[in-house]
Amino acid sequence: MIRLLIILIIFVSGYGSLFYFLIMQAIFFSLRYVATQYSNVQFLFVFITFLVLLILFSYAFTKLFIYPRAAYMRYKLSNEQKGLEHLREALIAITEGNTDQATKSQKQFKKYLGVIL
């Protein structure tokens, strides 16, 4: 949602500046002793390229840092569920007196939850 809001702000500001710059003949940049002039087409090309790169970097950031963490959390939750399932099976096997099944389930329980007994 935040990414969508940022993209909308960028596009709205981009179109606003586009209409402003199309009215002007050229764009002047001046620093202390250096003054440069760029045509509107040149400036718009650089500006649109900058916007596209900004969107691509935000997309890459999301793919590289946010999605792997979510996948890891799903993996961890899945392991917890499997471990609790094996714990339940081990407790049922103990109450039934099935020591072989209880031992197997206990090993799986330790494997998935990382519990040291």
C-alpha positions as CSV (number, residue, x, y, z in Angstrom):
1,M,0.0,0.0,0.0
2,I,2.8,2.4,0.8
3,R,4.6,1.5,-2.4
4,L,1.4,2.3,-4.3
5,L,1.1,5.7,-2.6
6,I,4.7,6.5,-3.4
7,I,4.2,5.6,-7.0
8,L,1.1,7.8,-7.2
9,I,2.9,10.7,-5.6
10,I,5.8,10.3,-8.1
11,F,3.5,10.2,-11.1
12,V,1.4,13.1,-9.9
13,S,4.4,15.2,-9.3
14,G,5.9,14.0,-12.6
15,Y,2.8,15.0,-14.6
16,G,2.7,18.4,-12.8
17,S,6.3,19.1,-13.6
18,L,5.7,17.9,-17.2
19,F,3.0,20.5,-17.8
20,Y,5.1,23.1,-16.2
21,F,8.2,22.4,-18.2
22,L,6.3,22.2,-21.5
23,I,5.3,25.8,-21.1
24,M,9.0,26.8,-20.8
25,Q,11.3,26.8,-23.8
26,A,14.4,25.6,-21.9
27,I,15.5,24.7,-18.4
28,F,18.3,26.7,-16.8
29,F,20.4,25.4,-14.0
30,S,22.9,27.7,-12.4
31,L,25.3,27.2,-9.6
32,R,27.8,29.8,-8.5
33,Y,30.0,30.1,-11.6
34,V,28.4,27.5,-13.8
35,A,25.2,27.9,-15.8
36,T,23.8,25.3,-18.0
37,Q,20.8,25.1,-20.3
38,Y,18.9,21.9,-21.3
39,S,16.1,21.4,-23.7
40,N,12.7,20.2,-22.5
41,V,13.1,16.9,-24.3
42,Q,16.5,16.3,-22.7
43,F,15.2,17.1,-19.3
44,L,12.0,15.0,-19.7
45,F,14.0,12.0,-20.9
46,V,16.3,12.2,-17.8
47,F,13.3,12.8,-15.5
48,I,11.3,9.9,-16.8
49,T,14.3,7.6,-16.7
50,F,14.9,8.7,-13.1
51,L,11.2,7.8,-12.2
52,V,11.4,4.4,-13.9
53,L,14.7,3.6,-12.1
54,L,13.2,4.7,-8.8
55,I,10.2,2.3,-9.3
56,L,12.5,-0.5,-10.3
57,F,14.7,0.0,-7.3
58,S,11.7,-0.1,-5.0
59,Y,10.5,-3.3,-6.7
60,A,13.9,-4.9,-6.3
61,F,14.1,-3.8,-2.7
62,T,10.8,-5.4,-2.0
63,K,11.8,-8.6,-3.8
64,L,15.2,-8.9,-2.1
65,F,14.4,-7.9,1.5
66,I,10.7,-8.1,2.3
67,Y,9.6,-11.3,0.5
68,P,12.4,-13.6,1.7
69,R,11.6,-12.6,5.3
70,A,7.9,-13.5,4.8
71,A,8.8,-16.8,3.2
72,Y,11.1,-17.6,6.1
73,M,8.4,-16.8,8.6
74,R,6.0,-19.1,6.7
75,Y,8.6,-21.9,6.7
76,K,9.2,-21.4,10.5
77,L,5.5,-21.5,11.2
78,S,5.1,-24.6,9.1
79,N,7.9,-26.3,11.1
80,E,6.2,-25.3,14.3
81,Q,3.0,-26.8,13.2
82,K,4.7,-30.1,12.1
83,G,6.6,-30.2,15.4
84,L,3.4,-29.8,17.5
85,E,1.7,-32.4,15.4
86,H,4.5,-34.9,16.2
87,L,4.4,-33.9,19.8
88,R,0.7,-34.7,19.9
89,E,1.3,-38.1,18.2
90,A,4.1,-38.9,20.7
91,L,1.7,-38.1,23.7
92,I,-1.0,-40.3,22.2
93,A,1.5,-43.1,21.6
94,I,2.7,-42.8,25.2
95,T,-0.9,-43.1,26.5
96,E,-1.5,-46.1,24.3
97,G,1.8,-47.7,25.5
98,N,3.3,-47.8,22.0
99,T,6.9,-46.9,22.8
100,D,8.3,-47.4,19.3
101,Q,5.9,-44.9,17.8
102,A,6.4,-42.5,20.8
103,T,10.2,-42.6,20.2
104,K,9.8,-41.9,16.5
105,S,7.4,-39.1,17.1
106,Q,9.7,-37.7,19.8
107,K,12.6,-37.6,17.4
108,Q,10.5,-35.8,14.7
109,F,9.3,-33.4,17.4
110,K,12.9,-32.5,18.4
111,K,13.9,-32.2,14.7
112,Y,11.1,-29.7,13.8
113,L,11.1,-27.6,17.0
114,G,14.8,-27.8,17.8
115,V,14.1,-28.9,21.4
116,I,16.8,-30.5,23.4
117,L,15.4,-33.1,25.8
